[in-house]
Amino acid sequence: MTSRRTFLADVSKATAGAYAFTIVPRHVLGRGYRAPSDTLNVACIGVGGMGFNDVRGVSYENIYALCDIDSNNLDRARRNWPNAKLYADYRELFAKEAGNFDAVTISTPDHSHAAATMLALKAGKHVYTQKPLARTVGEVRAIKAEAARRPKQMTQMGNQGHAGEGIRQIREIVESGAIGTVSRVEFWTNRPIWPQGITRPSEMHNVPPTFDWDLWLGPAATRPWHPAYAHFNWRGWWDFGTGAMGDMACHIMDAAYWVLDLKYPTQVIPESTALFPETAPKMSRITYEFAARGRRPAVSLVWRDGSQFPARPEEYGDLRNWVPDPEGGQLWIGDKGCLIAGTYGANPQLCDPVKQEALAKAMPPIKYPRTEGVFKEWTSGIRAGTQPGSNFSGYSGPLTEMIVLGNLAVRSGRTIRLNPETGALLTTGIPSEWVMPTYRSGWSL
């Protein structure tokens, strides 16, 4: 078996020219013809569920390879991209094909994000990883550091709202002074919509014949397969997922993190229903406190999951039910009013209907350039040599850090205190495994 050192050396040689595209002039080929050298070869890791959507999202490029631990997922994807190479183990994909593709999408369960992402980065690839970027603080920091060493590799996390219209509108409205100085932002979601607050099952089950359970576990510790884990229900298990926060906070908290330039909190305060050793609680509320930064005063973020909603703003016009979208949203509170928006920042509205009517007639001028969406922003960045908005080292890494710090606080049932400049954990006694997990043999960062 090839050693990791030899493998990485071979990958490095094979990908030495990965960034050099030989572009044939379009006038030579004829109007409307796209040169093969204009097209990226993309390998897609995880092609079921959201992964299938991600393959479709980049299918204007050449889908060179498909990788999934479930042969049913591969069969479905192969019907759409019949020329793609097929793999079950992404390590084998890199070992055999690293010199043949330019970019990678990673859409596995959360516990495999870090290992697959680091392998792709070290192989010299441009990388798109689904949210959250990784499961733990230590994994996120490792990815962030590796990506920072590789500025010519374009990276993007799959929090698609960051490439959308709504988040830019929110920033333009807030910076126009429409709600004054922001002191607090509240968030809510109907997640979890899978079981949480449960104990490990003890029944025996046979692994489905199309499903490679050992590869699905990847870096996680071995345990018997059970339908309580996969396919869908893995999100609530700490060994595999990141609960409601990991599923939705990369979307719902994105605008506040970006607009308010938040960086590290001073403390993260958890409240929840009963804690369980292996799963996230059924419901939680997490308060993040951020110190003043530059001209921005101190600000608090309050996260609620389990369909808990913040109090109705006094100026809100509808007396019956103020929550515009019970599935998820955000409420910005300033000293001159408040603003409400959806999960992805969509359709931002001032709470006061009179002020909203006036705003709709005179929206702030466009200040932040719009994009063609999360996938096109990534692939256009690859061609232009510019990092997308939710790149790993400059944005989505720090955002994900903030989010998984919330999980660390909830899991431990303790307030997590940090150095707001460096992010160093000041709270002691947190199990090191919860910060940086130990991987199974054969898997590493």
Secondary structure, DSSP 8 states (H G I E B T S, - for coil): ---HHHHHHHHHHHTTTTT------HHHH-TT---GGGS-EEEEE--STHHHHHHHHTTTSEEEEEE-SBHHHHHHHHHHSTTSEEES-HHHHHHHHGGG-SEEEE-S-GGGHHHHHHHHHHTT-EEEE-SSS-SSHHHHHHHHHHHHT-TTS-EEES-GGGGSHHHHHHHHHHHTTTT-SEEEEEEEE----S--S-----------TTB-HHHHHTTS------TTTTTGGGGGBTTT--HHIIIIIHHHTHHHHHHTT--S-SEEEEEES---SSB--S-EEEEEEE--BTTB--EEEEEE-SS------TT-S-SS---S-TTEEEEEEETTEEEEEETTS-S-EESSHHHHHHHHHS-----S---S-HHHHHHHHHHHT---TT-IIIIIHHHHHHHHHHHHHHHHTS-EEB-TTT--B------HHHHS----TT---
